[in-house]
């Protein structure tokens, strides 16, 4: 009986750790951007644009910008759509 309770306790702790890690990972991935778009100037990069208009997880913001704009290539004068919702 004692072994069964020990195993159940270990399983419960493991599940709790997984759920805690999943929640903290979700929070760590959040970002929020505060501008709808950007017109590319010489020297601009997706990272620079995201760093200017977004807060939180900039790497995740860049990922979503690339998805929204069909890639990471930039041309001077191009309008880059910036994600506008907290993710």
Residue pairs with C-beta under 8 A, 6 or more apart in sequence:
28 57
29 57
29 60
29 87
30 56
30 57
30 60
30 86
30 87
31 54
31 55
31 56
31 57
31 58
31 60
31 61
31 64
31 83
31 86
31 87
32 54
32 55
32 56
32 85
32 86
32 87
33 50
33 53
33 54
33 55
33 61
33 82
33 83
33 84
34 53
34 54
34 55
35 53
35 82
36 81
36 82
36 84
37 79
37 80
37 81
37 82
38 44
38 49
38 52
38 53
38 79
38 80
38 82
39 77
39 78
39 79
39 80
40 49
40 74
40 75
40 76
40 77
40 78
40 79
40 80
41 76
42 76
44 74
45 74
46 62
46 65
46 66
46 72
46 74
46 80
47 58
47 62
49 65
49 80
49 82
50 58
50 61
50 62
50 65
50 82
51 58
53 82
54 61
54 82
54 83
56 86
60 87
61 83
61 87
64 83
64 87
65 80
65 81
65 82
65 83
66 72
68 81
68 82
68 83
69 80
69 81
74 80
